[in-house]
Amino acid sequence: MPAPCAWHDRGVTLQDSPFLRACRRLPVDRTPVWYMRQAGRSLPEYRRVRADVPMLEACARPDMIVEITMQPVRRHGVDAAIYFSDIVVPLKAIGLDLDIKSGVGPVVADPIRDADGIKRLRELEPDDVSFVTEAVGTLVGELGPTPLIGFAGAPFTLASYLIEGGPSKNHERTKALMYGEPELWNDLMRRLSVITLEFLKVQVAAGAGAVQLFDSWVGALSAEDYRASVLPHTAWIFERLGELDVPRIHFGVGTGELLSLLSEAGADVVGVDWRVPLDKAAQRVQPATALQGNLDPAALFAPWEVVAERARDVLTRGRAAEGHIFNLGHGVLPNTDPDMLTRLTEFVHEESQT
Ligand SMILES: O=C(O)CCc1c2[nH]c(c1CC(=O)O)Cc1[nH]c(c(CC(=O)O)c1CCC(=O)O)Cc1[nH]c(c(CC(=O)O)c1CCC(=O)O)Cc1[nH]c(c(CCC(=O)O)c1CC(=O)O)C2
């Protein structure tokens, strides 16, 4: 098992870390790697600590957040930690009645579908999430020169959960509101943007070294609808995050047709799913944008030789980008063999060493 921060001993500081350097498009002596959902169900140590604790309770307990966030850093020797939470945590913190159902995902008791419902979305105060401040403070102390990535769900993905009441395949009610009642839609998106920005600011104020905005479901939209109904809101968030001087990552699934617009929203790094090769993605994003991705998470179920070959291909294509952070094209699948991830981390480091 690799040491938690192999380059710690060499006197490397946080700002010199390969992850933060790659986000800023500076030269690195090896490609940094971390994995979306690196903490969580793929790890037996996660399943042990979570055995008797419901998900949303775990997300509000600093001791659990710290332990779970550290687990993949210790085990895999990845170049960044991601704050353990869920995209619905800030919504729970402002008092919405929602839960996370095992095997389903977030479920909202009373979906938001009209002006009265939207009014229930009050602003988030730092005191609503004091457990975040406490957990991040402890984590940055433990992590030393390994950066902590803060994250939040983006307004469109959050809106879809709130309107549909849970995960949705077609987002029909969400699109009906977006197409049919643009004023209500914009009010909802504005309120969610304010909550999202505040949640990210709390994490950065407590010491997070980068932030990632997950717009996991935005690939359900056409480019035109994205531009008209989502882009202005995410651009507003990224503009304000720009004042905090930490790298901003923007990720969505199924966004091949949206990559240039996603990048227009203003992130420093665009996360790419496994459907678009990184050399193609590099041509679609704005200049001065780094890329993150994009090995197919399902490839980790194939024999190691296949994984290695595909990882090498991702690294080769990633050289077309102005900066590259190795990751999967979406989150680690729950049944992934964690040894595969440790081996992959070592492989990426060795293959990319200059
Ligand atoms: O399958 C289930 O039981 C529900 C899973 C689910 C959750 N939130 C959800 C979903 C929908 C989905 O991902 O499809 C809803 C959810 N959570 C998240 C996203 C963004 C994304 O993955 O695209 C989404 C939306 C994605 C979608 O719905 O497709 C983000 C998330 N959840 C989580 C984290 C934190 C982390 O992994 O450290 C993170 C972000 C950071 C990261 O990628 O690392 C944590 C989380 N949320 C959740 C779980 C499972 C709960 C458990 O251990 O009992 C877990 C832990 C795990 O993934 O093993 C609940």
The ligand as an SDF file (V2000), in Angstrom:
LIG
                    3D

 60 64  0  0  0  0  0  0  0  0999 V2000
  -26.9970    3.8510   -5.3720 O   0  0  0  0  0  0  0  0  0  0  0  0
  -27.3780    4.3570   -4.3100 C   0  0  0  0  0  0  0  0  0  0  0  0
  -27.5360    3.7440   -3.2510 O   0  0  0  0  0  0  0  0  0  0  0  0
  -27.6380    5.8590   -4.2910 C   0  0  0  0  0  0  0  0  0  0  0  0
  -26.4340    6.5730   -4.8050 C   0  0  0  0  0  0  0  0  0  0  0  0
  -26.5310    8.0950   -4.7510 C   0  0  0  0  0  0  0  0  0  0  0  0
  -26.2220    8.8750   -3.6340 C   0  0  0  0  0  0  0  0  0  0  0  0
  -26.2850   10.2070   -4.0090 N   0  0  0  0  0  0  0  0  0  0  0  0
  -26.6240   10.3030   -5.3040 C   0  0  0  0  0  0  0  0  0  0  0  0
  -26.8460    8.9830   -5.7760 C   0  0  0  0  0  0  0  0  0  0  0  0
  -27.3240    8.6540   -7.1500 C   0  0  0  0  0  0  0  0  0  0  0  0
  -26.2750    8.0370   -8.0090 C   0  0  0  0  0  0  0  0  0  0  0  0
  -25.0790    8.2420   -7.7700 O   0  0  0  0  0  0  0  0  0  0  0  0
  -26.6790    7.3690   -8.9610 O   0  0  0  0  0  0  0  0  0  0  0  0
  -26.7200   11.5930   -6.0420 C   0  0  0  0  0  0  0  0  0  0  0  0
  -25.3730   12.1340   -6.3860 C   0  0  0  0  0  0  0  0  0  0  0  0
  -24.3300   12.2780   -5.5280 N   0  0  0  0  0  0  0  0  0  0  0  0
  -23.2390   12.7940   -6.2060 C   0  0  0  0  0  0  0  0  0  0  0  0
  -23.6190   13.0480   -7.5290 C   0  0  0  0  0  0  0  0  0  0  0  0
  -22.6860   13.6270   -8.5580 C   0  0  0  0  0  0  0  0  0  0  0  0
  -22.0890   12.5620   -9.4060 C   0  0  0  0  0  0  0  0  0  0  0  0
  -21.5970   11.5460   -8.8950 O   0  0  0  0  0  0  0  0  0  0  0  0
  -22.1360   12.7540  -10.6270 O   0  0  0  0  0  0  0  0  0  0  0  0
  -24.9490   12.6400   -7.6450 C   0  0  0  0  0  0  0  0  0  0  0  0
  -25.8190   12.7390   -8.8620 C   0  0  0  0  0  0  0  0  0  0  0  0
  -25.4640   11.6850   -9.7980 C   0  0  0  0  0  0  0  0  0  0  0  0
  -26.6270   10.9780  -10.3420 C   0  0  0  0  0  0  0  0  0  0  0  0
  -27.7010   10.9880   -9.7620 O   0  0  0  0  0  0  0  0  0  0  0  0
  -26.4280   10.3520  -11.4030 O   0  0  0  0  0  0  0  0  0  0  0  0
  -21.9150   13.1660   -5.7140 C   0  0  0  0  0  0  0  0  0  0  0  0
  -21.3290   12.4030   -4.6100 C   0  0  0  0  0  0  0  0  0  0  0  0
  -21.9150   11.4940   -3.7850 N   0  0  0  0  0  0  0  0  0  0  0  0
  -20.9890   11.0700   -2.8840 C   0  0  0  0  0  0  0  0  0  0  0  0
  -19.8170   11.8050   -3.0940 C   0  0  0  0  0  0  0  0  0  0  0  0
  -18.6490   11.7890   -2.1730 C   0  0  0  0  0  0  0  0  0  0  0  0
  -17.6350   10.7510   -2.3290 C   0  0  0  0  0  0  0  0  0  0  0  0
  -17.7800    9.8260   -3.1080 O   0  0  0  0  0  0  0  0  0  0  0  0
  -16.6450   10.9410   -1.6290 O   0  0  0  0  0  0  0  0  0  0  0  0
  -20.0080   12.6070   -4.2130 C   0  0  0  0  0  0  0  0  0  0  0  0
  -19.1140   13.5880   -4.9560 C   0  0  0  0  0  0  0  0  0  0  0  0
  -17.7310   13.4710   -4.8830 C   0  0  0  0  0  0  0  0  0  0  0  0
  -17.1240   12.3300   -5.6290 C   0  0  0  0  0  0  0  0  0  0  0  0
  -17.4450   12.0860   -6.7790 O   0  0  0  0  0  0  0  0  0  0  0  0
  -16.2330   11.7140   -5.0420 O   0  0  0  0  0  0  0  0  0  0  0  0
  -21.1490   10.0550   -1.8170 C   0  0  0  0  0  0  0  0  0  0  0  0
  -22.2960    9.1430   -1.9060 C   0  0  0  0  0  0  0  0  0  0  0  0
  -23.5980    9.5210   -2.1390 N   0  0  0  0  0  0  0  0  0  0  0  0
  -24.3900    8.3930   -2.0920 C   0  0  0  0  0  0  0  0  0  0  0  0
  -23.5810    7.2840   -1.7490 C   0  0  0  0  0  0  0  0  0  0  0  0
  -24.0940    5.8980   -1.5370 C   0  0  0  0  0  0  0  0  0  0  0  0
  -24.7570    5.8440   -0.1990 C   0  0  0  0  0  0  0  0  0  0  0  0
  -24.2600    4.7910    0.6940 C   0  0  0  0  0  0  0  0  0  0  0  0
  -23.0430    4.5460    0.8590 O   0  0  0  0  0  0  0  0  0  0  0  0
  -25.1200    4.1990    1.3510 O   0  0  0  0  0  0  0  0  0  0  0  0
  -22.2840    7.7500   -1.6280 C   0  0  0  0  0  0  0  0  0  0  0  0
  -21.0500    6.9480   -1.3390 C   0  0  0  0  0  0  0  0  0  0  0  0
  -20.7360    6.0860   -2.5510 C   0  0  0  0  0  0  0  0  0  0  0  0
  -20.8700    6.5720   -3.6890 O   0  0  0  0  0  0  0  0  0  0  0  0
  -20.3980    4.9150   -2.3660 O   0  0  0  0  0  0  0  0  0  0  0  0
  -25.8350    8.4170   -2.2930 C   0  0  0  0  0  0  0  0  0  0  0  0
  1  2  2  0
  2  3  1  0
  2  4  1  0
  4  5  1  0
  5  6  1  0
  6  7  2  0
  6 10  1  0
  7  8  1  0
  7 60  1  0
  8  9  1  0
  9 10  2  0
  9 15  1  0
 10 11  1  0
 11 12  1  0
 12 13  2  0
 12 14  1  0
 15 16  1  0
 16 17  1  0
 16 24  2  0
 17 18  1  0
 18 19  2  0
 18 30  1  0
 19 20  1  0
 19 24  1  0
 20 21  1  0
 21 22  2  0
 21 23  1  0
 24 25  1  0
 25 26  1  0
 26 27  1  0
 27 28  2  0
 27 29  1  0
 30 31  1  0
 31 32  1  0
 31 39  2  0
 32 33  1  0
 33 34  2  0
 33 45  1  0
 34 35  1  0
 34 39  1  0
 35 36  1  0
 36 37  2  0
 36 38  1  0
 39 40  1  0
 40 41  1  0
 41 42  1  0
 42 43  2  0
 42 44  1  0
 45 46  1  0
 46 47  1  0
 46 55  2  0
 47 48  1  0
 48 49  2  0
 48 60  1  0
 49 50  1  0
 49 55  1  0
 50 51  1  0
 51 52  1  0
 52 53  2  0
 52 54  1  0
 55 56  1  0
 56 57  1  0
 57 58  2  0
 57 59  1  0
M  END
$$$$
